[in-house]
Amino acid sequence: MAELRRTPLYGEHKALGARLVDFAGWEMPVQYEGIKAEHNAVRNHAGLFDVSHMGEAVFRGPDAEEAVQRLVTRDVSRLEDGQAGYSAVCYESGGTVDDVIVYRRPDDFLVVVNASNREKDLEHFRSNTQDLDVEVADESDDWALLALQGPEAAGLLQNLTGANLPDLRPFRFVEGEVAGATTLVSRTGYTGEDGFELYLSPDDAPRVWRELLEAGATPAGLGARDTLRLEAGMCLYGNELDPETTPLEAGIGFAVHLDKEREFIGQEALRREKEEGLRKKLVGFEVEGRGIARHDYPVRVEGETVGHVTSGTLSPTLGQAIGLALVSPGVEDRFEVVIRERPVEAHTVQLPFYKREKK
């Protein structure tokens, strides 16, 4: 068995008594105090995640923009320097290679990919841009990545940085210092809360992590990260997105610019899909009976299987069993989820399940 990789914060997690698990080949903290407590800390105060296992690809050279345009579904020519955009990467079939965030910097593009897809994505990026004058560098090991999320995140971080956080809008980023460490500060996250993602050197990460905890942040693991993103109706690659599922089917059509002049890989297939109709659709649902719907549980209407659950949990915020499912396009607002061979009533709800109050 291959040895698990460790982030620069492994020692911090051990010191805090985290329960560590194998996640995409990385030894990562699933929880510290407990998933519910960590989830609530993010919803009500501020939580701090180690997401250094994510991958970072940097596109440099005269054809950098053209390369990124070819690979991602968003029109990156619309991004200004200092702006980021959520996007999908597709195969010619329209199926999903990954979902990514593209950062436009003055001299290059930073594309952040999921940990489980790092090697696959880089191979896809390079093999599809060989005719262009672009360098695609894997800088994943040069970065640590912290995510500070929650309603108190901005106030807590402002005490440690000279960056003007009130002026930093969502999906914008600045380069500055946090606790004396050179950091790219991005107003992005994966929890449905306001918050920041901090890209910094692996050497600085443990000290900055400790300073953020001392300032009042609660350490949070992958367990809470999953319940938070599910309440926010956000996709997870391998669950809602995969090579057999298109971004349109997964409900992230807002990140797909079908009118883009510079054609992206899969654009033709997605255009056709939009015209001819989806083969399946992503829906949010609440379970009415007892039990929690889990990944891959069948969804049925009148005894016929019409899809499957992609993600499910007991929502700590709502106190309700919720889930996402990919189902046939004709499925209306009621169906059954088969939980341990027992059909349980469920009904669809509009996404997201949870939406924070904007101040």
C-alpha positions in Angstrom: 0.0 0.0 0.0 1.3 3.5 -0.9 2.3 5.7 2.0 -0.2 8.5 2.6 0.9 12.0 1.9 0.9 14.6 4.7 0.3 18.3 4.5 2.7 20.8 6.2 0.2 20.9 9.1 0.2 17.2 10.0 2.1 17.9 13.2 -0.5 20.5 14.2 -3.3 18.1 13.7 -1.6 15.4 15.7 -1.0 17.9 18.6 -4.7 18.8 18.6 -5.7 15.2 18.8 -7.4 15.1 15.4 -8.9 11.9 14.1 -6.9 11.3 10.8 -8.2 9.4 7.8 -7.1 8.5 4.3 -8.6 11.1 1.9 -7.5 10.9 -1.7 -4.2 9.5 -0.6 -3.6 12.1 2.1 -3.7 11.6 5.8 -6.2 14.3 6.7 -8.1 15.4 9.8 -11.8 14.3 9.6 -12.6 15.9 13.0 -11.1 17.3 16.2 -13.7 18.0 18.8 -16.6 16.6 16.7 -18.3 17.3 13.4 -21.4 19.0 14.8 -19.4 21.4 17.1 -17.0 22.2 14.2 -19.9 22.7 11.8 -21.7 25.1 14.2 -18.4 27.0 14.9 -18.3 27.8 11.1 -21.9 28.8 10.9 -21.8 31.0 14.0 -18.2 32.1 14.6 -15.1 31.1 12.5 -13.6 27.7 11.6 -10.2 26.9 10.2 -9.6 24.1 7.7 -6.3 22.7 6.3 -6.9 22.2 2.6 -3.3 22.0 1.6 -4.0 18.7 -0.2 -5.6 20.7 -3.1 -3.6 21.0 -6.3 -2.3 24.2 -7.9 -1.5 24.4 -11.6 0.0 27.6 -13.0 -0.3 28.5 -16.6 2.5 30.8 -17.9 3.6 32.1 -21.3 2.2 33.9 -24.4 -0.7 31.5 -24.8 -1.6 31.1 -21.2 -5.0 32.7 -21.6 -5.8 30.7 -24.7 -4.8 27.4 -23.0 -7.1 28.1 -20.0 -9.9 29.2 -22.3 -9.7 25.9 -24.1 -9.7 23.8 -20.9 -12.4 25.5 -18.8 -16.1 26.2 -19.3 -16.0 29.8 -18.0 -15.0 32.7 -20.3 -11.8 33.7 -18.4 -11.4 36.7 -20.7 -14.1 38.3 -18.5 -12.0 37.9 -15.4 -10.0 41.0 -14.3 -6.6 40.7 -12.6 -7.3 39.9 -9.0 -10.6 38.1 -9.8 -11.3 34.3 -9.5 -14.0 32.2 -11.2 -15.5 28.9 -10.4 -15.5 26.6 -13.5 -15.7 23.1 -14.8 -13.2 21.2 -17.0 -14.8 18.8 -19.5 -14.1 15.9 -21.8 -15.2 16.2 -25.5 -18.3 14.2 -24.4 -19.3 16.9 -22.0 -18.5 14.7 -18.9 -16.6 16.4 -16.1 -12.9 16.1 -15.6 -13.0 18.3 -12.5 -14.4 21.5 -11.0 -11.8 24.2 -10.4 -11.3 27.8 -9.4 -9.3 29.9 -11.9 -7.4 32.9 -10.5 -6.3 35.6 -13.0 -3.0 37.2 -12.0 -1.2 39.9 -13.9 1.3 37.5 -15.4 -0.3 34.1 -15.2 -3.3 32.0 -14.3 -3.6 29.9 -11.1 -6.0 26.9 -11.5 -6.8 25.1 -8.2 -7.9 21.5 -8.6 -9.3 18.8 -6.4 -6.7 16.7 -4.5 -8.1 13.4 -5.9 -7.7 14.7 -9.5 -4.3 16.4 -9.3 -2.3 14.1 -11.5 -5.2 13.4 -13.9 -6.0 17.1 -14.3 -2.4 18.0 -15.1 -2.1 15.3 -17.7 -5.4 16.5 -19.2 -4.2 20.2 -19.2 -0.8 19.3 -20.8 -2.0 16.9 -23.4 -4.6 19.3 -24.7 -2.3 22.3 -24.9 0.8 20.9 -26.6 0.3 23.1 -29.7 0.4 26.3 -27.6 3.2 28.3 -26.2 2.4 27.7 -22.6 4.0 26.2 -19.5 1.7 24.3 -17.2 3.5 24.0 -13.9 2.4 21.8 -11.0 3.1 24.0 -8.0 1.0 22.0 -5.6 3.9 21.2 -3.3 4.9 24.9 -3.1 1.7 26.0 -1.4 -0.1 25.4 1.8 -3.8 26.3 1.8 -5.9 27.3 4.8 -9.6 28.1 4.7 -10.9 30.5 7.4 -14.7 30.5 7.2 -17.6 31.9 9.1 -19.3 35.2 10.0 -16.4 36.2 12.3 -13.7 35.3 9.8 -13.2 38.8 8.4 -12.8 40.5 11.8 -10.5 37.8 13.0 -8.3 37.9 9.9 -8.2 41.7 9.7 -6.2 41.8 13.0 -3.5 39.7 11.4 -3.2 41.4 8.0 -2.7 44.9 6.4 -4.9 43.9 3.5 -8.1 45.9 3.3 -10.7 43.1 3.8 -13.9 45.2 3.7 -13.0 46.2 0.1 -12.3 42.6 -1.0 -15.4 41.4 -2.7 -16.4 37.7 -3.1 -14.2 35.8 -5.7 -11.6 38.6 -5.5 -8.1 38.1 -4.1 -5.1 40.2 -3.1 -1.4 39.4 -2.4 -0.3 40.6 1.0 0.8 39.4 4.4 -0.9 37.4 7.1 0.8 37.3 10.5 4.0 38.4 8.6 3.8 35.6 6.0 3.5 36.4 2.3 0.0 35.2 1.4 -2.5 35.2 -1.4 -5.8 36.1 0.4 -8.9 35.0 -1.6 -12.5 35.7 -0.6 -13.7 32.3 -1.5 -14.7 29.1 0.3 -16.8 25.9 0.3 -19.1 26.4 3.3 -21.8 28.8 2.3 -20.4 31.4 4.7 -18.2 34.4 4.2 -14.6 33.6 4.5 -11.1 33.4 3.0 -8.7 31.0 1.5 -5.1 31.7 2.3 -2.3 30.5 0.0 1.1 30.6 1.6 4.4 28.8 1.8 4.5 25.4 3.6 7.2 26.7 5.9 4.9 29.5 7.2 1.7 27.5 7.4 2.1 26.0 10.9 2.8 29.3 12.6 0.0 31.1 10.8 -2.4 28.2 11.6 -1.5 28.6 15.3 -1.9 32.4 15.2 -5.4 32.0 13.7 -6.4 29.5 16.3 -5.1 31.8 19.1 -7.1 34.6 17.5 -10.3 32.6 18.1 -10.8 30.3 15.1 -11.9 26.7 15.8 -10.0 23.9 13.9 -12.4 22.1 11.6 -12.0 18.8 9.7 -13.2 17.2 6.5 -16.4 15.9 8.2 -17.7 19.5 8.9 -16.4 20.6 5.5 -18.7 18.1 3.9 -21.8 18.9 6.0 -21.3 22.6 5.4 -20.9 22.3 1.6 -23.9 20.0 1.4 -26.1 22.5 3.2 -24.9 25.1 0.8 -25.8 22.9 -2.1 -22.3 22.7 -3.5 -21.0 19.8 -5.7 -18.2 17.4 -4.6 -16.2 15.8 -7.4 -16.8 12.0 -7.3 -20.3 12.5 -5.9 -22.2 15.0 -8.0 -19.6 15.4 -10.7 -17.8 12.7 -12.6 -16.9 11.7 -16.2 -20.4 10.5 -16.8 -22.1 13.6 -15.5 -22.0 17.0 -17.2 -21.8 20.4 -15.4 -25.4 21.1 -16.8 -26.7 17.9 -15.2 -25.0 18.7 -11.9 -26.7 22.1 -11.8 -23.6 24.3 -12.3 -24.7 25.7 -15.6 -23.9 29.2 -14.2 -20.2 28.3 -14.6 -20.6 27.2 -18.2 -20.5 29.9 -20.9 -21.8 28.2 -24.0 -21.6 31.5 -25.9 -17.8 31.6 -25.4 -16.0 32.6 -28.6 -12.9 30.6 -27.8 -14.3 27.1 -27.9 -13.6 24.9 -24.8 -13.3 21.2 -24.8 -16.8 19.7 -24.6 -18.6 22.9 -25.6 -20.3 21.3 -28.6 -21.6 18.4 -26.5 -23.0 20.7 -23.9 -24.6 22.9 -26.5 -26.3 19.8 -27.9 -27.3 18.6 -24.5 -29.0 22.0 -23.7 -30.9 21.8 -27.0 -32.0 18.2 -26.8 -32.6 18.1 -23.0 -30.7 16.7 -20.0 -30.5 13.0 -19.5 -30.6 13.5 -15.7 -30.7 16.4 -13.3 -29.5 17.2 -9.8 -32.1 17.8 -7.1 -32.0 18.6 -3.4 -34.3 16.7 -1.1 -35.4 16.2 2.5 -36.2 12.8 3.9 -39.6 12.6 5.5 -39.3 9.3 7.3 -36.6 7.9 9.5 -33.0 7.4 8.3 -30.3 9.2 6.5 -29.8 9.0 2.7 -26.2 8.1 1.8 -24.1 8.2 -1.4 -25.3 5.7 -4.0 -28.7 4.8 -2.3 -31.3 4.2 -5.0 -34.1 6.7 -5.7 -37.4 5.2 -6.8 -40.8 6.4 -8.1 -43.6 3.8 -8.0 -41.1 1.0 -7.5 -38.9 2.0 -10.5 -35.3 3.2 -10.0 -35.0 6.7 -11.4 -31.6 7.7 -10.0 -29.3 7.6 -7.0 -28.3 9.7 -4.0 -25.0 11.5 -4.6 -24.6 13.0 -1.1 -26.6 12.9 2.1 -26.3 13.8 5.8 -28.2 14.9 8.9 -28.0 18.7 8.6 -26.6 20.1 11.8 -28.1 23.5 11.0 -31.6 22.4 10.0 -31.8 19.2 12.2 -33.2 17.5 9.1 -31.9 14.6 6.9 -31.0 16.2 3.5 -29.4 15.1 0.3 -28.6 15.6 -3.3 -29.6 13.1 -6.0 -29.1 12.7 -9.8 -32.5 11.6 -11.1 -34.4 11.3 -14.5 -35.5 14.7 -15.8 -39.2 13.8 -15.5 -39.0 13.2 -11.7 -41.3 15.7 -10.0 -41.3 16.8 -6.4 -41.8 13.4 -4.6 -39.9 10.1 -4.6 -38.6 7.4 -2.3 -35.0 6.8 -1.2 -34.2 3.2 -0.4 -32.4 3.4 2.9 -31.1 -0.1 4.0 -33.6 -1.8 1.7 -36.5 0.2 3.1 -38.2 2.8 0.9 -38.5 6.1 2.7 -40.5 9.1 1.5 -38.7 12.2 0.4 -39.5 15.5 -1.3 -37.4 17.9 -3.4 -36.5 21.3 -2.0 -34.9 24.3 -3.7 -31.1 24.6 -3.3 -29.3 25.7 -1.3 -30.7 24.1 1.8 -29.0 26.9 3.8 -28.4 30.5 2.8 -26.6 32.9 5.1 -28.2 36.2 5.8 -26.3 38.9 4.0 -25.4 41.9 6.1 
